[in-house]
Amino acid sequence: MAYTLVNLQDDIRNYTEVDDSVLSNTILTTIIKNAENRIYRDADSDDNRFYATSNLASGSRYVTIPSDLRFIRYVQLTDSNNKQTFLEKRDTSFMAEYYNTPNTASGIPKYYGNWDANFWVVAPTPNATNLITLAYTKQPDSITASPGSTQGTYTSNKYQDLLLYACLVEAYGYLKGPPDMLQYYEGSYNRALQSYAIEQQGRRRRDEWEDGTIRTPLKSESPS
């Protein structure tokens, strides 16, 4: 069954055998968000991959970071001749040495790097409004907020066991529940996470034509 927020809250209370006088909606919101963040940090997901396009500003080396960005995966630049190139990631100290006149437009950027929480930076400083494509991993959608609360999220709709077990680990930690139950759900979470990671980071990123189909070795006894 795909989870909505209400269904997930009900299951957490049912599994822990604790009613809403202890696990209120406010407390469960925090528990669920913590669980979602744990899943996000433990395994990469294709659902959180995102792309944004914009134009560089001539004479400015700074580019605004999207509000939902967690980290940049790569940056692709398209010049006036529609030639596409990938920028190389470097530390800002490297770029300061590579191009030490940052306020002077120079040419097509070759490098990019993280500047601060609000901007990333390119070098050399662009002299044209070239198109850039930013591939990044975004902040995941939460089932605690609309529209996920009624429609579900990628995780709650497809990986209900993973989300439930992550929530139960957080819930038993909050309740200071029996250590054996906490250990049980921690183990259940890790098993669900392993299969989730194999699918997200393995099978979904394979191609049968290029990589071949996955085959399980069969144990065959010698006839002799």
N, CA and C of each residue as an Amber inpcrd file, in Angstrom:
protein
   672
   0.8390000  -1.1970000   0.0000000   0.0000000   0.0000000   0.0000000
   0.8730000   1.2460000   0.0000000   0.6020000   2.1550000  -0.9090000
   1.3210000   3.4310000  -0.9290000   0.8880000   4.2690000   0.2640000
   1.8460000   4.9760000   0.8420000   1.5650000   5.7650000   2.0320000
   1.1710000   7.1940000   1.6970000   0.1380000   7.6780000   2.3770000
  -0.0880000   9.1090000   2.5260000   0.3710000   9.4540000   3.9440000
   0.3640000  10.7230000   4.2820000   0.8140000  11.1100000   5.6150000
  -0.0440000  10.4670000   6.7020000  -1.3580000  10.4750000   6.5290000
  -2.2540000   9.9210000   7.5360000  -2.0270000   8.4270000   7.7180000
  -1.8990000   7.7010000   6.6090000  -1.6710000   6.2520000   6.7010000
  -0.3550000   5.9280000   7.3930000   0.6770000   6.7070000   7.0860000
   1.9720000   6.4750000   7.7040000   1.9200000   6.7710000   9.2030000
   1.2720000   7.8520000   9.5730000   1.1280000   8.1700000  10.9900000
   0.3870000   7.0510000  11.7220000  -0.6750000   6.5370000  11.1100000
  -1.4390000   5.4460000  11.7260000  -0.5720000   4.2070000  11.9240000
   0.2300000   3.8580000  10.9270000   1.0600000   2.6620000  11.0370000
   2.1490000   2.8230000  12.0990000   2.7280000   3.9990000  12.1930000
   3.7440000   4.2190000  13.2290000   3.1340000   4.0200000  14.6150000
   1.9440000   4.5700000  14.8260000   1.2720000   4.4040000  16.1300000
   0.8680000   2.9480000  16.3590000   0.4150000   2.2750000  15.3040000
   0.0010000   0.8780000  15.4580000   1.1940000  -0.0220000  15.7710000
   2.3150000   0.1870000  15.0770000   3.4890000  -0.6530000  15.3050000
   4.0850000  -0.4240000  16.6840000   4.0740000   0.8190000  17.1390000
   4.6470000   1.1200000  18.4540000   3.6370000   0.9380000  19.5770000
   2.3690000   0.7580000  19.2130000   1.2770000   0.6200000  20.1800000
   1.2050000   1.8300000  21.1130000   1.3600000   2.9980000  20.5110000
   1.2920000   4.2660000  21.2480000   0.3020000   5.1690000  20.5220000
  -0.6040000   5.8060000  21.2640000  -1.6190000   6.6240000  20.6140000
  -1.1470000   8.0680000  20.4350000  -2.0650000   8.8950000  19.9190000
  -1.7000000  10.2650000  19.5730000  -1.5450000  11.1880000  20.7810000
  -1.8380000  10.6810000  21.9850000  -1.5760000  11.4930000  23.1680000
  -0.0770000  11.5850000  23.4450000   0.6790000  10.6070000  22.9410000
   2.1420000  10.6110000  23.0750000   2.7900000  10.9510000  21.7400000
   2.4210000  10.2060000  20.6950000   2.9340000  10.4910000  19.3540000
   1.9470000  11.4000000  18.6360000   2.0010000  12.6600000  18.9700000
   1.1210000  13.6360000  18.3280000   1.5530000  13.8600000  16.8850000
   0.6990000  14.5130000  16.1180000   1.0430000  14.8000000  14.7260000
   2.3030000  15.6530000  14.6290000   2.4730000  16.5720000  15.5610000
   3.6520000  17.4420000  15.5450000   4.9270000  16.6340000  15.7680000
   4.8910000  15.7250000  16.7330000   6.0610000  14.8810000  17.0070000
   6.3370000  13.9490000  15.8340000   5.2720000  13.3800000  15.2700000
   5.4620000  12.4760000  14.1390000   6.0110000  13.2000000  12.9180000
   5.6810000  14.4720000  12.7470000   6.2400000  15.2370000  11.6400000
   7.7580000  15.2990000  11.7490000   8.2610000  15.5480000  12.9540000
   9.7050000  15.5790000  13.1650000  10.3250000  14.2050000  12.9480000
   9.6800000  13.1710000  13.4790000  10.1790000  11.8020000  13.3180000
  10.2570000  11.4270000  11.8430000   9.2110000  11.7270000  11.0980000
   9.1750000  11.3660000   9.6710000  10.2150000  12.1450000   8.8900000
  10.3740000  13.4190000   9.1650000  11.3860000  14.2180000   8.4660000
  12.7870000  13.6860000   8.7460000  13.0420000  13.3260000   9.9970000
  14.3490000  12.7510000  10.3310000  14.5840000  11.4490000   9.5830000
  13.5340000  10.6400000   9.4690000  13.6420000   9.3700000   8.7480000
  13.9030000   9.6130000   7.2600000  13.1970000  10.5540000   6.6750000
  13.4020000  10.8690000   5.2570000  14.8190000  11.3720000   5.0060000
  15.3160000  12.2140000   5.9150000  16.6730000  12.7290000   5.7520000
  17.7050000  11.6190000   5.8930000  17.4500000  10.6650000   6.7640000
  18.3860000   9.5480000   6.9160000  18.4550000   8.7290000   5.6280000
  17.2990000   8.4250000   5.0580000  17.2690000   7.6740000   3.7950000
  18.0100000   8.4490000   2.7150000  17.7740000   9.7510000   2.6600000
  18.3980000  10.5860000   1.6420000  19.9200000  10.5540000   1.7580000
  20.4160000  10.6010000   2.9830000  21.8660000  10.6320000   3.1780000
  22.5030000   9.2590000   3.0290000  21.7360000   8.1930000   3.2920000
  22.2990000   6.8380000   3.2500000  22.4140000   6.2840000   1.8380000
  21.5610000   6.7230000   0.9180000  21.5900000   6.1610000  -0.4350000
  21.1480000   7.1910000  -1.4480000  21.8300000   7.2030000  -2.5820000
  21.4800000   8.1040000  -3.6710000  20.2180000   7.6020000  -4.3580000
  19.3820000   8.5420000  -4.8350000  18.1370000   8.1800000  -5.4970000
  17.9800000   8.9690000  -6.7870000  17.5310000   8.2950000  -7.8360000
  17.2950000   8.9860000  -9.1020000  16.2060000  10.0330000  -8.9840000
  15.3050000   9.8600000  -8.0350000  14.2110000  10.8140000  -7.8840000
  14.7150000  12.1980000  -7.4810000  15.8680000  12.2620000  -6.8360000
  16.3850000  13.5400000  -6.3680000  17.3470000  14.1890000  -7.3590000
  17.5070000  13.5800000  -8.5190000  18.3420000  14.1860000  -9.5570000
  17.5270000  15.2390000 -10.3030000  18.1210000  16.3840000 -10.4930000
  17.3770000  17.4940000 -11.1000000  18.2960000  18.2850000 -12.0110000
  17.6880000  19.0560000 -12.9310000  18.4460000  19.8410000 -13.9000000
  17.8450000  21.2400000 -13.9880000  18.7120000  22.2250000 -14.0790000
  18.2690000  23.6070000 -14.2230000  19.1370000  24.2890000 -15.2630000
  18.5300000  25.1280000 -16.0790000  19.2780000  25.8670000 -17.0910000
  19.1570000  27.3660000 -16.8330000  20.2270000  28.0910000 -17.1500000
  20.2320000  29.5410000 -17.0340000  21.3600000  30.0780000 -17.9020000
  21.5100000  31.3840000 -17.9400000  22.5690000  32.0000000 -18.7180000
  23.5580000  32.7010000 -17.8070000  24.8430000  32.5140000 -18.1040000
  25.8580000  33.2620000 -17.3820000  25.7210000  34.7420000 -17.6940000
  26.1090000  35.5770000 -16.7600000  26.1000000  37.0190000 -16.9690000
  27.5050000  37.4600000 -17.3450000  27.6290000  38.1600000 -18.4620000
  28.9280000  38.6220000 -18.8980000  29.5420000  39.5520000 -17.8470000
  30.7860000  39.2740000 -17.4710000  31.4760000  40.0870000 -16.4880000
  31.2310000  39.6760000 -15.0550000  30.4030000  38.6620000 -14.8370000
  30.1290000  38.1920000 -13.4660000  30.4630000  36.7030000 -13.3680000
  31.2670000  36.3540000 -12.3980000  31.6600000  34.9550000 -12.2530000
  30.7730000  34.1860000 -11.2930000  29.8000000  34.8390000 -10.6780000
  28.9480000  34.1980000  -9.6790000  27.6360000  33.7290000 -10.2890000
  27.1930000  32.5580000  -9.8630000  25.9300000  31.9830000 -10.3110000
  25.1200000  31.6160000  -9.0730000  23.8480000  31.9980000  -9.0550000
  23.0030000  31.7350000  -7.8920000  22.6640000  30.2530000  -7.7810000
  22.7770000  29.7280000  -6.5880000  22.4410000  28.3270000  -6.3240000
  20.9250000  28.1700000  -6.2180000  20.3290000  27.1680000  -6.8800000
  18.8880000  26.9140000  -6.7200000  18.5390000  26.6680000  -5.2540000
  17.3750000  27.0940000  -4.8550000  16.9860000  27.0120000  -3.4420000
  16.9040000  25.5760000  -2.9200000  16.6480000  24.6080000  -3.8100000
  16.5000000  23.2230000  -3.3620000  17.7600000  22.3920000  -3.5880000
  18.8780000  23.0390000  -3.9110000  20.1100000  22.3100000  -4.2080000
  20.7570000  21.7770000  -2.9420000  21.1890000  20.5070000  -3.0040000
  21.9960000  19.9270000  -1.9350000  23.4600000  19.8260000  -2.3750000
  23.7060000  19.3310000  -3.5870000  25.0610000  19.3720000  -4.1320000
  25.0180000  19.2680000  -5.6540000  26.0690000  19.8160000  -6.2860000
  26.1670000  19.8400000  -7.7460000  26.8010000  18.5420000  -8.2300000
  26.2070000  17.9630000  -9.2900000  26.7630000  16.7560000  -9.8910000
  27.6760000  17.0900000 -11.0630000  27.2480000  17.9740000 -11.9330000
  28.1100000  18.4570000 -13.0040000  27.5170000  19.7210000 -13.6050000
  28.3610000  20.4510000 -14.3550000  27.9300000  21.6790000 -15.0290000
  28.3180000  21.5690000 -16.5000000  27.3630000  21.8210000 -17.3660000
  27.5910000  21.7600000 -18.8100000  27.3550000  23.1350000 -19.4140000
  28.2570000  23.5740000 -20.2770000  28.1510000  24.8970000 -20.9080000
  27.9390000  24.7390000 -22.4050000  27.0460000  25.5610000 -22.9640000
  26.7910000  25.5880000 -24.4040000  27.1950000  26.9550000 -24.9300000
  28.1540000  26.9910000 -25.8630000  28.6290000  28.2840000 -26.3710000
  27.7670000  28.7580000 -27.5300000  28.1620000  29.8710000 -28.1420000
  27.3670000  30.4810000 -29.2140000  27.2960000  29.6110000 -30.4570000
  28.1960000  28.6500000 -30.5940000  28.1910000  27.7280000 -31.7360000
  27.5040000  26.4130000 -31.3960000  26.7890000  26.3980000 -30.2640000
  26.0860000  25.2030000 -29.7780000  27.0250000  24.0510000 -29.4440000
  28.2940000  24.3820000 -29.1690000  29.2380000  23.3650000 -28.7270000
  29.0900000  23.1950000 -27.2220000  28.9490000  21.9610000 -26.8040000
  28.7410000  21.6780000 -25.3840000  30.0270000  21.1390000 -24.7580000
  30.3770000  21.7090000 -23.6120000  31.5430000  21.2590000 -22.8710000
  31.1830000  21.1510000 -21.3920000  31.9160000  20.3010000 -20.6830000
  31.7190000  20.1560000 -19.2560000  32.7740000  20.9770000 -18.5180000
  32.3430000  21.7350000 -17.5200000  33.2800000  22.4800000 -16.7050000
  33.9250000  21.5420000 -15.6890000  35.1920000  21.8110000 -15.3690000
  35.9220000  21.0090000 -14.4050000  35.7840000  21.6320000 -13.0200000
  35.5400000  20.7910000 -12.0100000  35.3660000  21.3080000 -10.6580000
  36.7210000  21.5100000  -9.9930000  36.8910000  22.6750000  -9.3670000
  38.1210000  23.0170000  -8.6680000  37.7950000  23.7720000  -7.3860000
  38.7520000  23.8140000  -6.4740000  38.6160000  24.6530000  -5.2880000
  38.6880000  26.1190000  -5.6920000  38.0460000  26.9680000  -4.9150000
  38.0660000  28.3970000  -5.2230000  39.4750000  28.9750000  -5.1380000
  40.3280000  28.4070000  -4.2740000  41.7110000  28.8790000  -4.1900000
  42.4640000  28.6270000  -5.4970000  42.1840000  27.4820000  -6.1180000
  42.7920000  27.1820000  -7.4230000  42.3490000  28.1950000  -8.4580000
  41.0480000  28.5130000  -8.4710000  40.5380000  29.4360000  -9.4860000
  41.0430000  30.8550000  -9.2550000  41.2500000  31.2250000  -7.9860000
  41.7940000  32.5550000  -7.7040000  43.2020000  32.6930000  -8.2550000
  43.9710000  31.6090000  -8.2080000  45.3230000  31.6390000  -8.7660000
  45.2880000  31.5380000 -10.2870000  44.3660000  30.7130000 -10.7930000
  44.2600000  30.5250000 -12.2460000  43.8550000  31.8100000 -12.9480000
  42.9120000  32.5500000 -12.3520000  42.4320000  33.7960000 -12.9630000
  42.3020000  34.8490000 -11.8670000  43.3270000  35.7080000 -11.7570000
  43.4240000  36.6290000 -10.6270000  42.8370000  38.0080000 -10.8830000
  42.0970000  38.1720000 -11.9620000  41.3590000  39.4290000 -12.2080000
  39.8830000  39.0850000 -12.3610000  39.2180000  38.6960000 -11.2780000
  37.8680000  38.1270000 -11.3560000  36.7990000  39.0800000 -11.8590000
  37.0190000  40.3780000 -11.7760000  35.9940000  41.3320000 -12.2050000
  36.1500000  41.7470000 -13.6590000  37.0610000  41.0920000 -14.3620000
  37.3020000  41.4110000 -15.7720000  36.8800000  40.2360000 -16.6370000
  35.9590000  40.5000000 -17.5550000  35.5020000  39.4370000 -18.4520000
  36.6660000  38.9430000 -19.2970000  36.7450000  37.6280000 -19.4670000
  37.8960000  37.0600000 -20.1580000  37.5270000  36.1410000 -21.3110000
  36.6270000  35.1840000 -21.0650000  36.3230000  34.2280000 -22.1120000
  35.3240000  33.1990000 -21.6430000  35.4040000  32.0130000 -22.2330000
  34.4990000  30.9340000 -21.8740000  35.0130000  30.2500000 -20.6090000
  34.1980000  30.1350000 -19.5830000  34.6500000  29.4800000 -18.3500000
  35.1050000  28.0410000 -18.5860000  36.0920000  27.6550000 -17.8020000
  36.6290000  26.3040000 -17.8760000  36.4280000  25.5490000 -16.5670000
  36.3650000  26.2860000 -15.4350000  36.2790000  25.6730000 -14.1310000
  35.0680000  26.2100000 -13.3650000  34.6120000  25.4110000 -12.3970000
  33.5810000  25.8820000 -11.4700000  33.8870000  25.3460000 -10.0860000
  33.2990000  25.9920000  -9.0840000  33.5000000  25.5380000  -7.7210000
  32.4470000  26.1070000  -6.7940000  32.3180000  25.5290000  -5.6100000
  31.4030000  26.0520000  -4.5940000  32.0020000  27.3080000  -3.9740000
  31.2020000  28.3660000  -3.8860000  31.6730000  29.6120000  -3.2860000
  31.1830000  29.7390000  -1.8440000  29.8440000  29.7060000  -1.6770000
  29.2530000  29.7250000  -0.3470000  27.8820000  29.0820000  -0.4290000
  27.0310000  29.3260000   0.5580000  25.7190000  28.6820000   0.5920000
  24.7720000  29.2120000  -0.4740000  25.0940000  30.3680000  -1.0550000
  24.1730000  31.0090000  -2.0010000  24.6820000  31.0580000  -3.4350000
  25.9840000  30.8950000  -3.6360000  26.5470000  31.0440000  -4.9800000
  27.5870000  29.9600000  -5.2620000  27.6940000  29.6240000  -6.5440000
  28.8670000  28.9210000  -7.0260000  29.5500000  29.8320000  -8.0230000
  30.7870000  29.5390000  -8.3770000  31.6150000  30.4880000  -9.0990000
  32.3010000  29.7950000 -10.2660000  32.5500000  30.5610000 -11.3520000
  33.2270000  30.0190000 -12.5280000  34.5010000  30.8110000 -12.7900000
  35.4090000  30.2240000 -13.5520000  36.6410000  30.8960000 -13.9570000
  37.0790000  30.3400000 -15.3130000  37.5810000  31.1910000 -16.2040000
  37.6620000  32.6430000 -16.0410000  36.2800000  33.3090000 -16.0800000
  36.2430000  34.5910000 -15.7750000  34.9750000  35.3230000 -15.7790000
  34.4120000  35.3500000 -17.1970000  33.1470000  34.9660000 -17.3800000
  32.5820000  34.8700000 -18.7410000  32.4840000  36.2270000 -19.4330000
  32.6780000  36.2150000 -20.7520000  32.5250000  37.4260000 -21.5550000
  31.2920000  37.3440000 -22.4580000  30.4480000  36.3530000 -22.2160000
  29.2240000  36.1850000 -23.0050000  28.1800000  35.5050000 -22.1350000
  26.9400000  35.6050000 -22.5590000  25.8270000  35.0090000 -21.7960000
  25.5890000  33.5830000 -22.2640000  26.5890000  32.7360000 -22.0710000
  26.4780000  31.3400000 -22.4850000  25.4510000  30.5930000 -21.6460000
  24.7980000  29.6410000 -22.2790000  23.8220000  28.8020000 -21.5980000
  24.5420000  27.7600000 -20.7540000  24.0870000  27.5710000 -19.5390000
  24.6400000  26.5220000 -18.6910000  23.5220000  25.5990000 -18.2270000
  23.8550000  24.3230000 -18.1130000  22.9470000  23.3310000 -17.5510000
  23.5720000  22.8240000 -16.2620000  22.8540000  23.0010000 -15.1860000
  23.3270000  22.5590000 -13.8750000  22.6180000  21.2640000 -13.5050000
  23.3770000  20.1960000 -13.3660000  22.8290000  18.9240000 -12.9030000
  23.1440000  18.8070000 -11.4210000  22.1100000  18.6350000 -10.6180000
  22.3370000  18.6100000  -9.1800000  21.3740000  17.6590000  -8.4870000
  21.6910000  17.3830000  -7.2470000  20.8000000  16.6040000  -6.3980000
  20.0400000  17.5620000  -5.5040000  18.7260000  17.4470000  -5.5240000
  17.8840000  18.4130000  -4.8390000  17.4200000  17.8990000  -3.4810000
  16.9100000  18.8260000  -2.7030000  16.2780000  18.4690000  -1.4360000
  15.0770000  17.5620000  -1.7230000  14.9890000  16.4000000  -1.1010000
  13.8860000  15.4860000  -1.4160000  12.5440000  16.0320000  -0.9510000
  11.5060000  15.6350000  -1.6610000  10.1470000  15.9940000  -1.2610000
   9.7810000  15.2420000   0.0140000   9.0460000  15.8980000   0.8880000
   8.6470000  15.2800000   2.1510000   7.1690000  14.9330000   2.1380000
   6.8510000  13.8000000   2.7300000   5.4490000  13.3990000   2.8460000
   4.7110000  14.2680000   3.8640000   5.4440000  15.0240000   4.6570000
   4.8220000  15.8760000   5.6730000   4.3050000  17.1800000   5.1050000
   4.6270000  17.4770000   3.8370000   4.2020000  18.7310000   3.2100000
   3.3910000  18.4380000   1.9640000   2.5580000  19.3870000   1.5850000
   1.7580000  19.2520000   0.3650000   2.6770000  19.3770000  -0.8530000
   2.4490000  18.6070000  -1.9350000   1.3480000  17.6580000  -2.1450000
   1.6220000  16.2430000  -1.6380000   2.8300000  16.0160000  -1.0880000
   3.1790000  14.6680000  -0.6560000   2.2900000  14.1210000   0.4300000
   1.7130000  14.9960000   1.2540000   0.8920000  14.5380000   2.3690000
  -0.3510000  13.7890000   1.9020000  -0.8660000  14.1440000   0.7360000
  -2.0630000  13.4720000   0.2130000  -1.7570000  12.5730000  -0.9840000
  -0.7390000  12.9150000  -1.7630000  -0.4120000  12.1480000  -2.9640000
   0.7290000  11.1600000  -2.7390000   1.4150000  11.2940000  -1.6120000
   2.5810000  10.4670000  -1.3620000   3.8070000  11.0320000  -2.0610000
   4.9490000  10.4540000  -1.7860000   6.2040000  10.8380000  -2.4290000
   6.7700000   9.6300000  -3.1600000   7.8770000   9.8330000  -3.8400000
   8.5340000   8.7320000  -4.5430000   8.8420000   7.5940000  -3.5820000
   9.3800000   7.9350000  -2.4160000   9.7420000   6.9030000  -1.4410000
   8.5140000   6.2440000  -0.8300000   7.5210000   7.0420000  -0.4490000
   6.3470000   6.4750000   0.2210000   5.4750000   5.6640000  -0.7330000
   5.5300000   5.9770000  -2.0180000   4.7160000   5.2480000  -2.9950000
   5.3740000   3.9640000  -3.4910000   6.7220000   3.9280000  -3.4910000
   7.4200000   2.7900000  -4.0790000   8.2310000   1.9780000  -3.0680000
   8.6100000   2.5880000  -1.9710000   9.4780000   1.9110000  -0.9960000
   8.9130000   2.1070000   0.3990000   7.6810000   1.6250000   0.5750000
   6.9740000   1.8380000   1.8360000   7.6930000   1.1950000   3.0170000
   8.2470000  -0.0040000   2.8230000   8.9300000  -0.6860000   3.9320000
  10.1270000   0.1180000   4.4100000  10.8910000   0.6650000   3.4900000
  12.0680000   1.4580000   3.8490000  11.6730000   2.6670000   4.6870000
  10.6480000   3.3900000   4.2460000  10.2130000   4.5810000   4.9690000
   9.6390000   4.2120000   6.3310000   8.8330000   3.1650000   6.3880000
   8.2390000   2.7620000   7.6640000   9.3060000   2.3560000   8.6710000
  10.2620000   1.5260000   8.2500000  11.2950000   1.0680000   9.1800000
  12.1610000   2.2360000   9.6550000  12.4660000   3.1640000   8.7640000
  13.2450000   4.3420000   9.1620000  12.4790000   5.1520000  10.2030000
  11.1650000   5.2860000  10.0090000  10.3340000   6.0170000  10.9720000
  10.2640000   5.2910000  12.3090000  10.1800000   3.9640000  12.2690000
  10.0820000   3.2000000  13.5140000  11.3780000   3.2700000  14.3210000
  12.5140000   3.3120000  13.6350000  13.7810000   3.4890000  14.3430000
  13.7820000   4.8270000  15.0720000  13.3440000   5.8850000  14.3800000
  13.2820000   7.2080000  15.0060000  12.2540000   7.2300000  16.1380000
  11.1230000   6.5660000  15.9100000  10.0530000   6.5610000  16.9230000
  10.4830000   5.8420000  18.1930000  11.1130000   4.6640000  18.0410000
  11.5530000   3.9340000  19.2300000  12.6730000   4.6720000  19.9500000
  13.4870000   5.3930000  19.2050000  14.4960000   6.2160000  19.8540000
  13.8620000   7.3260000  20.6650000  12.8170000   7.9420000  20.1080000
  12.1140000   9.0060000  20.8330000  11.4070000   8.4620000  22.0700000
  10.7900000   7.2880000  21.9260000  10.0340000   6.6910000  23.0270000
  10.9210000   6.0190000  24.0660000  12.2250000   5.9280000  23.7560000
  13.1520000   5.1790000  24.6250000  12.6120000   3.7700000  24.8440000
  12.2250000   3.1800000  23.7080000  11.6000000   1.8630000  23.7400000
  12.5860000   0.7550000  24.0390000  12.1100000  -0.4860000  24.0850000
  12.9650000  -1.6270000  24.3910000  14.1310000  -1.7240000  23.4050000
  15.3440000  -1.9260000  23.8960000  16.5080000  -2.0060000  23.0090000
  16.3890000  -3.0920000  21.9450000  15.7370000  -4.2240000  22.3050000
  15.6170000  -5.2940000  21.3220000  14.7210000  -4.8890000  20.1540000
  13.6730000  -4.0900000  20.4270000  12.8020000  -3.6280000  19.3450000
  13.5190000  -2.6050000  18.4730000  14.2910000  -1.7390000  19.1210000
  15.0700000  -0.7660000  18.3570000  16.0840000  -1.4710000  17.4740000
  16.7200000  -2.4990000  18.0140000  17.6970000  -3.2720000  17.2390000
  17.0170000  -4.0070000  16.0890000  15.8310000  -4.5430000  16.3480000
  15.0980000  -5.2610000  15.3080000  14.7720000  -4.3430000  14.1340000
  14.2350000  -3.1580000  14.4190000  13.8490000  -2.2560000  13.3370000
  15.0620000  -1.6120000  12.6780000  16.1500000  -1.4660000  13.4260000
  17.3890000  -0.9880000  12.8020000  17.8730000  -2.0010000  11.7740000
  17.8000000  -3.2830000  12.1330000  18.1750000  -4.3300000  11.1890000
  17.2390000  -4.3850000   9.9950000  15.9390000  -4.2210000  10.2410000
  14.9620000  -4.2160000   9.1460000  15.2050000  -3.0400000   8.2170000
  15.5220000  -1.8890000   8.8010000  15.8240000  -0.7070000   7.9800000
  17.0560000  -0.9590000   7.1190000  18.1140000  -1.5180000   7.6960000
  19.3510000  -1.7350000   6.9420000  19.1490000  -2.7270000   5.8060000
  18.3200000  -3.7530000   6.0150000  18.0420000  -4.7100000   4.9430000
  17.2410000  -4.0480000   3.8290000  16.2450000  -3.2410000   4.2000000
  15.4600000  -2.5360000   3.1870000  16.3260000  -1.5190000   2.4490000
  17.2200000  -0.8630000   3.1800000  18.1150000   0.1170000   2.5630000
  19.0490000  -0.5440000   1.5650000  19.5360000  -1.7290000   1.8970000
  20.4520000  -2.4250000   0.9970000  19.7810000  -2.7440000  -0.3380000
  18.5600000  -3.2570000  -0.2890000  17.8610000  -3.5670000  -1.5330000
  17.5070000  -2.2980000  -2.3010000  17.1780000  -1.2440000  -1.5690000
  16.8870000   0.0500000  -2.1840000  18.1190000   0.5860000  -2.9070000
  19.2740000   0.5150000  -2.2540000  20.5090000   1.0190000  -2.8460000
  20.9170000   0.1980000  -4.0610000  20.7190000  -1.1250000  -3.9970000
  21.0510000  -1.9770000  -5.1350000  20.2170000  -1.5900000  -6.3440000
  18.9570000  -1.2940000  -6.1170000  18.0840000  -0.9040000  -7.2280000
  18.4280000   0.4930000  -7.7400000  18.5390000   1.4610000  -6.8150000
  18.7560000   2.8460000  -7.2180000  20.1390000   3.0750000  -7.8170000
  21.1650000   2.5200000  -7.1910000  22.5310000   2.7980000  -7.5990000
  23.1360000   1.6830000  -8.4620000  22.3880000   0.6140000  -8.6290000
  22.8810000  -0.4920000  -9.4300000  22.0190000  -0.7790000 -10.6330000
  20.8900000  -1.4290000 -10.4060000  20.0680000  -1.8980000 -11.5170000
  19.5300000  -0.7660000 -12.3780000  19.1420000   0.3580000 -11.7690000
  18.5820000   1.4610000 -12.5510000  19.6390000   2.1580000 -13.3950000
  20.9080000   1.9030000 -13.1070000  21.9840000   2.5760000 -13.8430000
  22.7740000   1.6120000 -14.7080000  22.1890000   0.4560000 -14.9450000
  22.7760000  -0.5260000 -15.8490000  21.9740000  -0.5560000 -17.1490000
  22.6180000  -1.0240000 -18.1760000  21.9760000  -1.1950000 -19.4760000
  22.2790000  -2.6090000 -19.9510000  21.2430000  -3.3850000 -20.2530000
  21.4600000  -4.7790000 -20.6350000  22.3150000  -4.9000000 -21.8850000
  22.1370000  -3.9660000 -22.8200000  22.8970000  -4.0630000 -24.0740000
  24.3770000  -3.7940000 -23.8220000  24.6970000  -2.8230000 -22.9620000
  26.0910000  -2.4880000 -22.6980000  26.7040000  -3.3440000 -21.5920000
  25.9240000  -3.5900000 -20.5400000  26.4720000  -4.2670000 -19.3700000
  26.1290000  -5.7450000 -19.3020000  25.1480000  -6.1730000 -20.0960000
  24.6930000  -7.5450000 -20.0090000  23.6970000  -7.7220000 -18.8810000
  22.9240000  -8.7660000 -18.9370000  21.9510000  -9.0190000 -17.8800000
  22.6570000  -9.5460000 -16.6410000  22.0750000  -9.2500000 -15.4810000
  22.6440000  -9.7380000 -14.2250000  22.3180000 -11.2180000 -14.0720000
  23.3330000 -12.0100000 -13.8220000  23.1460000 -13.4510000 -13.6910000
  23.6110000 -13.9130000 -12.3190000  22.8180000 -14.7530000 -11.7070000
  23.1940000 -15.3200000 -10.4120000  23.9380000 -16.6250000 -10.6410000
  25.1470000 -16.7670000 -10.1220000  25.8840000 -18.0270000 -10.3150000
  25.1210000 -19.1970000  -9.7140000  25.0810000 -20.2980000 -10.4410000
  24.3830000 -21.4970000  -9.9880000  25.4100000 -22.5260000  -9.5200000
  25.1310000 -23.1120000  -8.3840000  26.0240000 -24.1540000  -7.8720000
  25.7010000 -25.4620000  -8.5950000  26.6790000 -25.9920000  -9.2700000
  26.4570000 -27.2290000 -10.0380000  27.4550000 -28.2760000  -9.5630000
  26.9260000 -29.4140000  -9.0920000  27.7820000 -30.4870000  -8.6130000
  28.4280000 -31.2050000  -9.7810000  29.6700000 -31.5920000  -9.5830000
  30.3780000 -32.3550000 -10.6120000  29.7530000 -33.7450000 -10.7510000
  29.5380000 -34.2020000 -11.9970000  28.9180000 -35.5250000 -12.1720000
  29.8230000 -36.6690000 -11.7530000  31.1300000 -36.3990000 -11.6090000
  32.0530000 -37.4830000 -11.2610000  32.1000000 -37.7080000  -9.7510000
